[in-house]
Amino acid sequence: MNTIVITIIVAFVIAFVLGVALGLFKKIFAVKVDPKIEEIQAALSGGNCGGCGYAGCAAFAAAVAGGEAPVNGCVAGGPDTAAKIAQIMGVAAGAGEKKVSFLACAGTNECAKSRGNYNGVRTCKAANLAVGGTKLCAFGCVGFGDCVEVCPFNALTMGGDGLPHVIRDKCTGCGKCVRECPKHLFSLVPADTKGSIAACSNHSDNKPQIKKDCSVGCFKCGICAKKCPEACIDISSGIPQVDYGKCTSCGECVKACPDHVLRLFQTA
């Protein structure tokens, strides 16, 4: 009986000593955390989208507190979040440009011909790696919705036409879809853009094949550039590129395009 009591007492003493030791070690080796980091993180959206260029909200908050990242770097939070962080840091927020995602492909199930039945893993990355995609057009959207799955703000939805559609009111411009798409079809465009934009990424110069693979593929005819009264369209890359500093959003190129590749971004 005495042995049991002694054992219990010894155990309690050892536990007490270890507890005190751990407490002392915690105080001696404690890493001081800047209280601003916690305040900044509380002001963020919490989406951990990576649009700021950091691994997540915690990493971005630490970078801002350390002066390594701008206070308006949270694209998901927008101006309101930037203002809150600026107040915490005691600096001016600065003007932040809101951007939204745009899909440069109009190859719906009806317009773009399929390669055939695909029986592999139904993700865009897998299909692109295995057979180069699901459509004859090597530049076309695969259509399995990897972009929809990674969007943390539910700003993308798969349509019945086989293409993902951007809900601009929800899009924060975080860029996750841009990084996820294996065909590199998404880009971030200033939300207030006025002018035309090409809904095609086919840079091939094989004109007969373009028309054979997709009825709405850019045919490289150059009519858009010829009809533009401001001469602000360049087609040297194979896809119409608009100089928005010159574009007046007149829509002449949109009306002239025989393949309906161009569309006014504000109404796209």
C-alpha positions as CSV (number, residue, x, y, z in Angstrom):
1,M,0.0,0.0,0.0
2,N,2.8,2.4,1.0
3,T,4.5,1.7,-2.4
4,I,1.4,2.8,-4.3
5,V,1.1,6.0,-2.3
6,I,4.8,6.8,-2.7
7,T,4.5,6.1,-6.5
8,I,1.5,8.5,-6.8
9,I,3.3,11.2,-4.8
10,V,6.5,10.9,-6.9
11,A,4.4,11.0,-10.1
12,F,2.7,14.2,-9.0
13,V,6.0,15.8,-8.0
14,I,7.6,14.9,-11.4
15,A,4.5,16.3,-13.2
16,F,4.7,19.5,-11.1
17,V,8.4,20.0,-11.8
18,L,7.9,19.3,-15.6
19,G,5.0,21.7,-15.7
20,V,7.0,24.5,-14.0
21,A,9.9,23.7,-16.3
22,L,7.8,23.9,-19.4
23,G,6.2,27.2,-18.3
24,L,9.7,28.7,-17.8
25,F,10.9,27.4,-21.2
26,K,7.8,28.9,-22.8
27,K,8.6,32.3,-21.3
28,I,12.3,32.2,-22.0
29,F,12.0,31.0,-25.6
30,A,8.7,32.6,-26.5
31,V,8.6,34.2,-30.0
32,K,7.0,37.6,-29.9
33,V,4.2,38.0,-32.4
34,D,3.5,41.4,-33.8
35,P,-0.1,42.2,-32.7
36,K,-0.6,43.9,-36.1
37,I,-0.4,40.5,-37.8
38,E,-3.5,39.2,-36.0
39,E,-5.4,42.5,-36.7
40,I,-4.5,42.4,-40.4
41,Q,-5.5,38.7,-40.7
42,A,-8.8,39.4,-39.0
43,A,-9.4,42.1,-41.7
44,L,-8.8,39.8,-44.6
45,S,-11.4,37.8,-46.5
46,G,-10.1,34.4,-45.2
47,G,-10.3,32.8,-48.6
48,N,-6.6,31.8,-48.7
49,C,-6.9,32.2,-52.5
50,G,-3.2,33.2,-53.1
51,G,-4.2,36.1,-55.2
52,C,-1.9,38.3,-53.2
53,G,1.1,36.2,-54.2
54,Y,1.5,34.5,-50.8
55,A,0.6,31.0,-49.6
56,G,-2.4,32.2,-47.6
57,C,-3.9,35.0,-45.5
58,A,-1.6,34.4,-42.6
59,A,1.5,34.6,-44.7
60,F,0.2,37.8,-46.4
61,A,-0.6,39.4,-43.0
62,A,2.9,38.7,-41.8
63,A,4.3,40.2,-45.0
64,V,2.3,43.3,-44.7
65,A,3.2,43.8,-41.0
66,G,6.8,43.3,-42.0
67,G,6.6,45.9,-44.7
68,E,7.2,43.3,-47.5
69,A,3.7,43.5,-49.0
70,P,1.4,46.4,-49.9
71,V,-1.7,47.1,-47.8
72,N,-3.9,46.8,-50.9
73,G,-2.4,43.5,-51.9
74,C,-5.6,41.5,-51.0
75,V,-7.4,41.3,-54.3
76,A,-10.2,39.3,-52.9
77,G,-11.0,41.9,-50.2
78,G,-10.8,44.9,-52.5
79,P,-10.8,48.5,-51.4
80,D,-12.7,48.0,-48.2
81,T,-10.1,45.5,-46.9
82,A,-7.3,47.7,-48.1
83,A,-8.7,50.6,-46.1
84,K,-8.9,48.5,-43.0
85,I,-5.3,47.3,-43.3
86,A,-4.1,50.8,-44.1
87,Q,-5.7,52.0,-40.9
88,I,-3.9,49.3,-38.9
89,M,-0.6,50.1,-40.5
90,G,-1.1,53.9,-40.3
91,V,-0.5,54.5,-44.0
92,A,-2.6,55.4,-47.1
93,A,-4.4,52.6,-48.8
94,G,-3.7,53.7,-52.4
95,A,-5.9,53.0,-55.4
96,G,-6.4,49.3,-56.1
97,E,-7.6,48.2,-59.6
98,K,-10.4,45.6,-59.5
99,K,-9.9,42.8,-61.9
100,V,-12.2,40.0,-63.0
101,S,-11.5,36.7,-64.8
102,F,-12.1,36.3,-68.6
103,L,-12.3,33.0,-70.5
104,A,-10.7,33.4,-73.9
105,C,-12.6,30.5,-75.5
106,A,-16.1,30.3,-77.0
107,G,-15.8,26.7,-78.1
108,T,-19.1,25.3,-76.8
109,N,-20.2,21.8,-77.3
110,E,-22.1,23.0,-80.4
111,C,-19.3,25.0,-81.9
112,A,-16.1,23.0,-81.2
113,K,-15.8,19.4,-82.4
114,S,-15.0,16.7,-79.9
115,R,-12.0,14.3,-80.2
116,G,-14.3,11.4,-79.3
117,N,-15.3,9.7,-76.1
118,Y,-12.9,10.3,-73.2
119,N,-12.8,7.6,-70.6
120,G,-10.0,8.7,-68.4
121,V,-9.9,10.7,-65.1
122,R,-12.4,13.5,-65.6
123,T,-10.3,16.6,-64.8
124,C,-9.0,19.1,-67.2
125,K,-5.4,18.5,-66.2
126,A,-5.7,14.7,-66.6
127,A,-7.4,15.0,-70.0
128,N,-4.9,17.5,-71.2
129,L,-2.0,15.4,-70.1
130,A,-3.4,12.2,-71.5
131,V,-4.8,13.2,-74.9
132,G,-4.2,17.0,-75.2
133,G,-7.8,17.8,-74.3
134,T,-11.3,16.8,-75.3
135,K,-11.6,18.9,-78.4
136,L,-10.0,18.8,-81.8
137,C,-8.9,22.4,-81.2
138,A,-5.7,22.1,-79.3
139,F,-6.4,25.4,-77.6
140,G,-10.0,24.8,-76.6
141,C,-11.5,24.5,-73.1
142,V,-11.4,20.9,-71.9
143,G,-14.7,21.5,-70.0
144,F,-14.4,19.4,-66.9
145,G,-14.5,22.4,-64.6
146,D,-11.2,22.3,-62.7
147,C,-11.5,26.1,-62.6
148,V,-14.9,25.9,-61.0
149,E,-13.6,23.5,-58.3
150,V,-10.8,25.8,-57.2
151,C,-12.7,29.1,-57.2
152,P,-13.1,30.0,-53.5
153,F,-15.7,32.6,-54.1
154,N,-18.2,30.6,-56.2
155,A,-17.7,33.0,-59.1
156,L,-17.5,30.3,-61.7
157,T,-20.2,27.9,-62.8
158,M,-20.2,25.2,-65.6
159,G,-22.8,25.9,-68.2
160,G,-24.8,23.5,-70.2
161,D,-22.8,24.5,-73.2
162,G,-19.7,22.8,-71.8
163,L,-17.9,26.0,-70.8
164,P,-17.3,27.7,-67.5
165,H,-19.0,31.0,-67.0
166,V,-17.7,33.9,-64.8
167,I,-20.1,35.6,-62.4
168,R,-18.5,39.0,-62.4
169,D,-20.3,40.3,-59.4
170,K,-18.7,37.5,-57.3
171,C,-15.3,37.4,-59.0
172,T,-12.6,39.0,-56.9
173,G,-9.7,38.6,-59.4
174,C,-7.8,36.2,-57.1
175,G,-6.4,34.4,-60.2
176,K,-6.9,30.8,-59.0
177,C,-8.7,29.9,-62.2
178,V,-5.8,31.5,-64.2
179,R,-3.3,29.3,-62.5
180,E,-5.4,26.2,-62.6
181,C,-6.4,26.1,-66.3
182,P,-4.0,23.7,-68.2
183,K,-4.9,25.5,-71.4
184,H,-4.1,28.9,-70.0
185,L,-7.4,30.3,-71.2
186,F,-8.2,32.6,-68.3
187,S,-6.8,36.1,-67.8
188,L,-7.4,38.9,-65.4
189,V,-8.9,42.0,-67.0
190,P,-9.6,45.3,-65.3
191,A,-13.3,45.3,-64.4
192,D,-13.9,48.7,-65.9
193,T,-12.4,47.8,-69.3
194,K,-14.2,49.4,-72.2
195,G,-13.5,47.9,-75.6
196,S,-13.4,44.6,-77.5
197,I,-11.7,41.4,-76.4
198,A,-11.1,38.2,-78.3
199,A,-12.9,35.0,-77.0
200,C,-10.4,32.7,-78.6
201,S,-6.8,31.5,-77.9
202,N,-6.1,29.6,-81.1
203,H,-2.7,31.1,-82.3
204,S,-2.4,28.5,-85.1
205,D,-1.9,29.9,-88.6
206,N,-3.6,26.8,-90.2
207,K,-6.8,28.5,-91.3
208,P,-8.6,25.5,-92.8
209,Q,-8.0,23.5,-89.7
210,I,-9.2,26.3,-87.4
211,K,-12.5,26.4,-89.2
212,K,-12.8,22.6,-89.3
213,D,-12.2,22.3,-85.6
214,C,-14.3,25.2,-84.3
215,S,-16.9,27.3,-86.0
216,V,-16.1,30.3,-83.8
217,G,-12.3,30.1,-83.9
218,C,-10.4,33.2,-85.0
219,F,-9.7,32.8,-88.7
220,K,-6.9,35.4,-88.8
221,C,-8.7,37.3,-91.5
222,G,-7.7,40.7,-90.1
223,I,-11.0,42.4,-90.9
224,C,-11.3,43.6,-87.4
225,A,-8.0,45.6,-87.7
226,K,-9.0,47.0,-91.1
227,K,-12.4,48.1,-89.8
228,C,-11.1,49.7,-86.6
229,P,-11.4,53.5,-87.0
230,E,-8.8,54.1,-84.3
231,A,-6.3,51.6,-85.7
232,C,-5.9,50.0,-82.2
233,I,-6.0,46.3,-83.1
234,D,-2.9,44.3,-83.6
235,I,-3.1,40.7,-85.0
236,S,0.6,39.9,-85.2
237,S,0.3,37.4,-82.4
238,G,-2.4,35.5,-84.2
239,I,-5.2,36.7,-81.9
240,P,-6.5,40.3,-82.0
241,Q,-4.9,42.4,-79.3
242,V,-6.6,45.7,-78.5
243,D,-4.8,48.9,-77.4
244,Y,-7.3,50.1,-74.8
245,G,-5.6,53.4,-74.6
246,K,-6.9,54.1,-78.1
247,C,-10.1,52.0,-78.2
248,T,-13.3,54.0,-78.0
249,S,-15.6,50.9,-77.6
250,C,-17.3,51.8,-80.8
251,G,-18.0,48.1,-81.6
252,E,-17.1,48.3,-85.3
253,C,-14.7,45.4,-85.0
254,V,-17.3,43.3,-83.2
255,K,-19.8,43.9,-86.0
256,A,-17.2,43.2,-88.7
257,C,-15.8,39.9,-87.3
258,P,-17.3,37.1,-89.4
259,D,-16.6,34.5,-86.7
260,H,-18.0,36.5,-83.8
261,V,-14.7,36.2,-82.0
262,L,-14.6,39.7,-80.7
263,R,-17.1,41.0,-78.2
264,L,-17.3,44.2,-76.1
265,F,-15.9,43.3,-72.7
266,Q,-18.5,45.4,-70.8
267,T,-21.3,43.2,-72.3
268,A,-19.4,39.9,-72.7
